[in-house]
Amino acid sequence: MPFFILYLLKLSVSLAVVFLFYQFVLRKLTFYNWNRWYLLGYTLLSFLVSFIDISPVLKKNELVSNTMITWIPVFAAGTGNDHAGNNFFTGWVIAGLIMAAGSVFMLIRLLFQLLSFRKMRMKAGFVSNNGVNLYQVEENIIPFSFGNSIFINRNLHTEAELQEIIRHEFVHVKQRHSVDIIWGELVCLLNWYNPFAWLLKGAIRQNLEFIADDKVIETGVSKKEYQYLLLKVIGNNQYSIANQFNFSSLKKRIAMMNKLKSAKVNLLRFLFILPLLAVILLSFRKQIGDTLSGKKEVAMVFKSVITDTVPSVQVPNEKGYYIDIVDSKGNCTLVVKDKNKKEVKRILLTKWNENKEYFENLYGELPPPPPPPAPPVMTVDAVDQAPPAPPAPTAPVKLPAHVSTVNINNEIATVILKDGTKEKYDLSIPAQKKNFETKYGKLPVPPPPPAPPHKETMIEVMGVKMVPDNIIYILDGKEVKAYEVTMLQPEEILTIDVLKGESATSAYGEKAKNGAIIVTTKQTNVKGAVNPIYVIDDAISTKEASDKLKPDEIQSVNVLGAENAKVLYGEKGKNGAVIIKTKKISPAKPVSLLPQIFPGNAVKAEKDNC
C-alpha cells in the first residue's frame, strides 16, 4: 500500500474518532469555548498523529510484548505487492488520482466562493468602522460576517433587530471565528471523501453559533425575543464560506440556549480523549516481523540461524532485468531490478506463478536454481586420548645446613642464607655458575617436557567409531580401506561385528592386534562402491595410488555418492568419488558429513520457506 494512501486512511480514522468523541461526549455540554479548542486542536493533531511512531518508546521500555498492547491491532500497510503488471494505472494510482481530483474540485469551489464574496464586498456600501467594518448590501441577503467585516441589508430589518444582529455578528468578528470556518473548509478539501470530515465542518460551525448565541444572551437580551428574531431571519445564504446568522439546525440552537449550564466537574470529560489518543498511537505503530505479537526472541534466533539460500543474480536476463528471490516474512518474493540495479517491482512468487506467461513476457524468465552446494569435506572428529601422566617429580636437592632457600628464575639464582644474607648468581655467566656450583652443588637436571597429546582420526558408521590407522576393515570377507566402508548406505548393511584382542588376531593375524571391524552387506555387489574415481589433492588418480598413502599422510577423506560426484566430475563420477586431501594441502575447517552419508542418522534441520 502506498504511503500517501496509508496516510489518508489513518487521517480518516483519526478524524472519525475526534467527531464521534465530540458527538457522544462533549456536544451537549455548555462549555462552548472548550469545545471550540477541542475541535480545532484535535482535527489539527489528526494530520500529525499519522506520522508519529511510538515503536522506539515501546522497545526502550520493553513493552512490545505487553499483553494489553498486543490486543490492539496494527493499522499498517502489508509487505507484499498485491498488484500485477508494470502499468502506471494500477488500483492504488487510480485511487490516488480520484482523491486528488476531488481535492482540486474542492479547491476550485473554495476559490469561487472567495471570488464571489470579494465581488459582493466591492459592490457593498461602507457604513462605519467602529472597530468592525460594517457594510450595506443592496441585495436580499441574510446578515453574515467574515473576517473583520459584517454585511447587512438595513432595508429588511427594524432598528431593534439590527442591533441584535450586529451584536451577534460582532462576537464572530471579535473571536475570529472566520479562522475556524476556513479550517473546516480545508479539512473537507483534503479529506473530502470522508463523511466525518463534513460532519466535523458542520460541528465547528454549529459550535460557533452556540458561542455567539451565548454571548448575546449574557448581555441581558430576552431569550424569547432573540429566538423569534432567529425565526424571522432564517434562510439560505449564498456566501456559504461566511459565518451567517442563519443556521440549518435552528432547533438545536434554541435547545442549547434553554439548557442549564453544565457543572464544572464535567470538564473532566475532556480528559477521556487521552486514552483514545493512546490507542490510536498504538494502532499506528510499526510492526516488524512478529515483534509486537510477543515473538521477539524467536524471531531474533531464526534470523541468526536461517539465511537466504538463493544467491543474488549477477547477470541480467534476456529482457535486461535482474530478478532476485528473497524471503519476506516467510513469503517468497521476487525483486525485479532494471539494468542499473534499481528496484522496479516486488511480486509474490505465488502471484508470478498464477500469471507466469504475462510476467515472463514483461520481465523475462526467472533465473535457474543454483547448483547444489558441494558436500562438505568429511574429516573425522579429532579425539583426544587420555591426558599423559605427569612426569615423575625430581628428587629433592639437599641444601647445605646454613642455606634456607635457593630460587632459580631465568638463569638468575637467588640464595637466601639462614642468617638473612641474600646472594645472587647469573648462571648464564660461566664464572658465576662455577662459583655457585662450587658452593652449593650442581644444578638438578630439569624433567623433559611432556609429550603432546596424541590425536587419532575417527570415523563413525552407524554408531561404531572406527580408527583407520590402527584397526582393519573387512567388507564381505575382503580387507578394505576405511573410506570404502563409509560409501555404504545403511539399508545395504546386514551386520557389523567388532573383534578385539585375541579374537581379532586369531582370525586375521598380527595386523588386527588393535581390533577389526567386519561388515557384511545384504548383497555381494556394494551399491555406490563399484569402480569409483579417486581424486587426490584435486587431481584424478587411481585406487592404487590411494592405497600407497600412509594413514598419517591423509588429512581428510570425502566420499561422494554417484549423484553428487556426477555434478562435480561428469560421467567420470557416475559410480561415485573418493576425494582424498593429504596433509600437504591446508585443511578446511572440519565439517561432519555423517548426516549426508547416512541420512537415517541425520539431524533434522530447519529450512526457510524459499
LUMFI-132495 format. One record per residue (C-alpha): x, y, z. Coordinates in steps of 0.05 Angstrom, whole numbers. Example, Ala and Ser with C-alpha at 12.3 -4.5 7.8 and 13.67 -1.06 7.14 Angstrom:
       px       py       pz
      246      -90      156
      273      -21      143
REM end
This chain:
       px       py       pz
        0        0        0
       30       68      -20
       48      114       37
        1      170       17
      -59      122       15
      -40       95       83
      -33      165      110
     -102      186       84
     -133      124      115
     -100      139      182
     -124      211      177
     -195      188      163
     -194      142      224
     -167      198      268
     -220      248      245
     -274      196      256
     -251      186      329
     -249      262      340
     -320      273      315
     -351      212      350
     -320      233      416
     -347      304      407
     -416      279      386
     -427      230      443
     -387      261      500
     -379      336      491
     -433      366      446
     -488      371      499
     -442      408      547
     -447      484      551
     -371      492      551
     -374      522      482
     -304      554      482
     -273      488      507
     -309      452      451
     -282      502      401
     -210      489      421
     -222      414      423
     -249      414      352
     -193      458      326
     -136      425      364
     -153      352      353
     -170      359      280
     -102      392      271
      -70      336      312
     -103      284      267
      -59      309      210
        4      299      252
      -11      236      292
       -4      192      230
       70      210      227
       83      191      300
      114      123      312
      119      102      384
      153       35      370
      221       60      395
      189       81      461
      157       13      468
      222      -22      454
      261       22      502
      213        7      558
      207      -66      539
      132      -61      526
      130      -92      457
      105     -159      484
       56     -130      535
       -9     -168      532
      -54     -107      530
      -13      -75      474
      -16     -138      432
      -92     -135      435
      -91      -70      396
      -87      -86      321
      -34      -53      279
      -60       -6      226
       -3      -14      175
       10      -30      103
       23     -101       81
       91     -123       58
       70     -158       -5
       55     -127      -72
      -15     -149      -90
      -17     -118     -159
        8     -148     -222
       40     -116     -281
       80      -54     -291
       23       -9     -316
       21       61     -290
      -54       58     -277
      -54        8     -221
     -110        6     -170
      -74       50     -120
      -54      101     -172
     -126      107     -196
     -150      115     -125
      -98      169     -113
     -118      205     -177
     -191      204     -156
     -174      233      -88
     -130      287     -119
     -185      304     -169
     -235      312     -113
     -187      357      -75
     -176      400     -137
     -251      406     -146
     -260      428      -74
     -204      479      -81
     -237      508     -144
     -303      511     -106
     -270      548      -48
     -237      598      -95
     -303      612     -129
     -335      626      -61
     -278      674      -43
     -284      708     -110
     -360      715     -102
     -350      745      -33
     -298      794      -60
     -345      818     -115
     -401      827      -65
     -357      868      -18
     -335      913      -76
     -408      928      -91
     -428      938      -18
     -431     1008       13
     -386     1022       71
     -427     1045      132
     -379     1052      191
     -313     1029      221
     -325     1029      296
     -275      972      310
     -311      930      258
     -324      944      184
     -399      949      172
     -424      942      100
     -493      955       70
     -512      905       15
     -569      924      -31
     -588      852      -43
     -635      803       -9
     -584      770       36
     -581      741      105
     -536      781      153
     -467      749      160
     -396      765      179
     -328      745      151
     -260      767      173
     -266      836      204
     -330      855      166
     -405      849      178
     -453      851      120
     -527      871      128
     -586      898       89
     -618      952      133
     -680      954       89
     -700      883      111
     -698      894      187
     -720      942      241
     -671      983      282
     -680      938      342
     -669      876      301
     -607      905      270
     -577      918      339
     -585      844      359
     -559      821      292
     -498      865      296
     -486      843      369
     -488      770      346
     -441      781      287
     -395      824      329
     -380      763      373
     -359      724      310
     -313      781      288
     -280      793      355
     -267      719      369
     -241      710      297
     -288      654      281
     -270      660      208
     -206      622      223
     -248      562      246
     -291      567      183
     -230      567      137
     -200      509      175
     -264      468      168
     -263      482       93
     -190      458       88
     -206      394      127
     -261      378       76
     -215      397       18
     -162      348       39
     -209      293       64
     -270      305       20
     -286      231       13
     -291      222       88
     -362      235      115
     -332      250      184
     -294      310      154
     -360      340      132
     -392      325      199
     -334      359      234
     -342      420      189
     -415      425      209
     -398      414      283
     -347      471      281
     -398      519      250
     -453      497      298
     -409      507      359
     -390      578      335
     -464      595      333
     -472      567      403
     -416      614      426
     -447      676      393
     -517      660      420
     -490      650      490
     -453      717      489
     -515      754      464
     -558      723      519
     -506      743      571
     -517      817      553
     -588      812      580
     -627      803      516
     -693      765      525
     -684      693      503
     -755      692      475
     -747      755      433
     -679      733      408
     -706      665      387
     -764      700      349
     -711      741      313
     -675      677      292
     -740      650      263
     -752      715      225
     -684      717      190
     -678      643      175
     -659      628      103
     -603      605       58
     -540      646       50
     -507      647      -19
     -439      662       13
     -433      596       49
     -360      607       66
     -380      663      112
     -407      654      182
     -480      671      171
     -535      689      220
     -578      633      193
     -563      561      212
     -600      500      188
     -604      466      256
     -641      524      289
     -677      476      334
     -611      454      366
     -591      527      377
     -655      543      413
     -649      479      455
     -578      498      476
     -600      569      495
     -653      540      541
     -605      488      571
     -579      496      642
     -504      510      649
     -462      446      655
     -428      433      721
     -353      445      721
     -340      374      741
     -359      355      670
     -295      387      647
     -262      320      665
     -295      291      604
     -243      326      561
     -191      280      592
     -226      218      566
     -198      233      497
     -127      216      522
     -138      140      526
     -168      142      457
     -107      180      432
      -61      128      463
     -100       72      427
      -93      109      361
      -18      117      371
      -11       43      387
      -52       23      327
       -7       67      282
       57       36      309
      103       -2      263
      103      -77      265
      168     -112      245
      160     -186      237
      126     -214      300
      159     -164      347
       95     -136      374
       59     -202      378
      103     -230      434
      152     -268      390
      212     -222      391
      263     -272      418
      242     -327      370
      248     -280      311
      318     -260      331
      340     -332      338
      316     -353      270
      347     -291      239
      415     -315      261
      404     -387      240
      364     -384      175
      394     -348      116
      371     -340       45
      398     -398        5
      386     -365      -63
      445     -321      -84
      435     -254     -116
      433     -252     -192
      496     -221     -222
      477     -223     -296
      414     -192     -326
      366     -237     -364
      346     -231     -437
      298     -173     -420
      353     -135     -385
      325     -146     -315
      356     -174     -252
      307     -219     -215
      326     -239     -144
      286     -286      -99
      284     -265      -26
      247     -288       36
      199     -234       62
      168     -256      128
      160     -327      104
      137     -308       34
      180     -319      -27
      183     -252      -62
      213     -235     -130
      251     -169     -132
      256     -142     -203
      312      -92     -217
      330      -54     -280
      398      -53     -314
      422       -2     -262
      400      -50     -207
      347       -1     -185
      286      -37     -156
      227      -35     -204
      176      -81     -172
      165     -134     -118
      120     -192     -136
      100     -252      -93
      123     -317     -123
       51     -344     -119
       26     -284     -160
       81     -296     -211
       62     -369     -219
      -12     -351     -227
        4     -304     -285
       71     -334     -308
       65     -320     -382
       48     -247     -372
      106     -234     -324
      157     -272     -367
      137     -230     -428
      145     -168     -385
      208     -182     -344
      237     -246     -373
      245     -315     -344
      264     -329     -272
      338     -346     -260
      353     -421     -259
      361     -451     -190
      433     -452     -164
      471     -518     -168
      471     -559     -104
      528     -539      -58
      589     -584      -57
      584     -633        1
      628     -613       59
      694     -647       69
      687     -707      114
      740     -702      165
      737     -747      223
      728     -720      292
      793     -709      327
      790     -749      392
      840     -733      446
      868     -792      482
      872     -791      558
      920     -737      582
      991     -763      592
     1013     -778      662
     1051     -722      694
     1127     -731      695
     1157     -761      757
     1179     -708      807
     1253     -696      811
     1289     -717      874
     1295     -660      924
     1363     -627      926
     1398     -628      993
     1420     -558     1013
     1477     -540     1060
     1458     -530     1132
     1467     -454     1130
     1424     -445     1067
     1350     -430     1075
     1325     -430     1002
     1351     -429      931
     1308     -399      877
     1327     -402      802
     1288     -358      754
     1311     -341      683
     1381     -366      698
     1386     -320      758
     1399     -360      822
     1378     -326      887
     1406     -358      950
     1378     -338     1018
     1420     -359     1078
     1391     -373     1146
     1424     -311     1174
     1384     -268     1125
     1440     -257     1076
     1419     -258     1002
     1465     -279      945
     1452     -274      870
     1488     -312      814
     1478     -303      738
     1483     -374      714
     1490     -351      641
     1560     -327      660
     1607     -388      666
     1648     -359      722
     1588     -344      767
     1556     -411      750
     1621     -447      770
     1624     -407      835
     1551     -426      850
     1562     -500      837
     1626     -500      880
     1588     -472      939
     1520     -505      932
     1529     -564      885
     1509     -577      813
     1441     -556      787
     1389     -611      782
     1372     -636      712
     1302     -609      691
     1250     -661      672
     1235     -670      598
     1174     -632      572
     1110     -674      568
     1096     -705      500
     1039     -672      462
      974     -710      466
      964     -760      410
      904     -749      366
      873     -803      325
      825     -792      268
      760     -829      277
      701     -846      231
      633     -864      258
      590     -914      219
      521     -929      247
      544     -912      317
      610     -951      314
      674     -910      318
      729     -936      273
      803     -915      276
      832     -922      206
      905     -922      224
      907     -978      275
      849    -1026      260
      830    -1065      198
      764    -1067      160
      735    -1129      129
      679    -1118       78
      644    -1181       54
      707    -1222       71
      756    -1174       37
      802    -1125       73
      787    -1054       50
      803     -982       68
      761     -945      120
      731     -897       69
      705     -955       28
      661     -974       86
      633     -903       90
      607     -909       19
      555     -959       42
      483     -938       53
      452     -961      119
      399    -1003       84
      455    -1042       48
      488    -1065      113
      466    -1132      142
      512    -1136      202
      571    -1101      235
      617    -1142      281
      673    -1115      323
      731    -1161      343
      783    -1143      395
      845    -1174      426
      854    -1249      416
      792    -1260      375
      817    -1208      324
      889    -1234      319
      867    -1307      315
      822    -1291      256
      866    -1241      218
      936    -1245      247
      981    -1194      280
      955    -1137      235
      889    -1140      274
      922    -1132      342
      885    -1066      352
      818    -1095      330
      777    -1109      268
      711    -1084      240
      674    -1137      200
      618    -1110      155
      571    -1157      118
      525    -1129       65
      458    -1155       41
      485    -1166      -29
      551    -1183      -59
      559    -1121     -101
      562    -1059      -58
      520    -1002      -87
      560     -940      -99
      626     -976      -86
      637    -1003     -157
      695     -970     -192
      690     -900     -162
      741     -849     -184
      796     -828     -137
      816     -755     -131
      879     -739      -92
      893     -666      -78
      843     -643     -131
      875     -687     -185
      840     -750     -212
      884     -810     -192
      877     -886     -183
      859     -933     -127
      930     -960     -127
      957     -890     -113
      909     -882      -55
      929     -949      -26
     1002     -926      -25
      985     -868       21
     1002     -879       93
      948     -863      144
      989     -806      175
      995     -773      106
      919     -767       98
      886     -703      122
      814     -719      103
      772     -767       61
      708     -744       27
      663     -797       -3
      612     -774      -54
      553     -814      -80
      541     -821     -154
      493     -762     -159
      540     -711     -126
      601     -739     -159
      570     -733     -227
      555     -659     -214
      629     -646     -199
      664     -694     -247
      613     -710     -301
      608     -781     -328
      673     -800     -294
      637     -795     -227
      576     -836     -246
      598     -891     -196
      617     -843     -141
      682     -810     -120
      732     -815      -64
      765     -747      -52
      829     -750      -11
      866     -690       17
      936     -702       41
      970     -662       95
     1009     -623       42
      945     -582       30
      919     -533       82
      858     -568      111
      790     -537      110
      752     -530      175
      728     -600      196
      654     -610      179
      618     -674      195
      589     -707      133
      555     -763      171
      484     -737      162
      496     -737       87
      530     -804       83
      478     -837      129
      413     -798      123
      379     -844      172
      421     -814      228
      416     -742      203
      391     -688      249
      330     -651      224
      347     -580      204
      302     -520      199
      291     -492      129
      265     -426      105
      203     -422       62
      244     -409       -1
REM end
